Amino acid sequence: MGRQELERAARALVAEGKGILAADETVPTLTKRFDALKIASTEDSRRTYREMFFTTPDVSSFISGVILQDETIRQKNTAGIPLTKVLSEQGIIPGIKVDTGAKVLAGSPEEKITEGLDGLRDRLKEYSAMGARFAKWRAVIRITDTLPSPVCVNVNAHALARYAAMCQEQGIVPIVEPEVLMDGSHTIERCEAVTSSILHAVFHALFEQCVRLEGMLLKPNMVIAGKDCPKKASVEEVATATLRCLRRHVPAAVPGIIFLSGGQSEVLATSHLNAINKLDLPKPWKISFSYGRALQDPAIEAWLGEQQNLKAAQHAFYHRAKCNSAAAIGNYTSVLEGEKSGQKATLHRSDWHDD
Ligand code: 13P
């Protein structure tokens, strides 16, 4: 993929009113979610679960790309068609998680460094041949009274930039994800200060390693108070602090910012995205979503591993994708959110093919 194609692919992922489904939970993570709902986790059930999202009728109006993980990118549907092809035939771009997880940071054992650089070039070549056009690497930053340490911020920024440079070398759009966790009792002000310093370090590292900003996407956390903070910030406060932080630290050459949901409820994640897009300030990038839990949770709860619930689960996913699509252009309303219960009635029957 040449430079122009790379940039075109990055822009396509943040096309107007579209965002990304993060469906890249590793086998142990997805198994934990399945266990909590008493769903058996087998290679087959995980494939059925993913296929349920990928084949939701008309969801490509709202979803530009899907992040897969190693097991899924190798899987085929029951007709023997690779899942990557199932996606691309609907105009959805397949992507792949390429980090190998956050491990204890030597020298600062309460923090994590994301691994996976060794052998990355060969893995990117293999994934590219399987149809992946973009990739994801997630760094995790924890806030306490004394953390993050400067070394944690710097080594994670350095690794993100090394990954991004290698992706671009292989013609793959890197999603750069430095996630400041919501865990803890920190205030929104502290989250803003920490998010600022990690974004500053990340863009410095990207510059040093010659990453082309036009051919990448940023996947940050929103600026939000910690889960256990007694003082909750309002939707407006989160939107204002988040946009202020991004405007200070993200160059205009980056085509898109796609948020992670990070443990926010699905409605709150949509409301925050909408409020950010509605703010009356210049925004040089598209601002959209790359949610995992906030797109999947209602669907997995509707599905529960049962074939007869598959259509209901697809309805739940379609609804969340539609609401987030509206939020990506600042058009989300409580009326649209409330359509859920009446959704079957408002969708044409032909939109949902009953076999
Ligand atoms: P959540 O939206 O559930 O935070 O997941 C997004 C993601 O890709 C985390 O790496």
Residues whose N, C-alpha, C, O or C-beta is under 5 A from the ligand:
A	BS01	13P	A22 R138 L260 S261 G262 G263 S290 Y291 G292 R293 A294
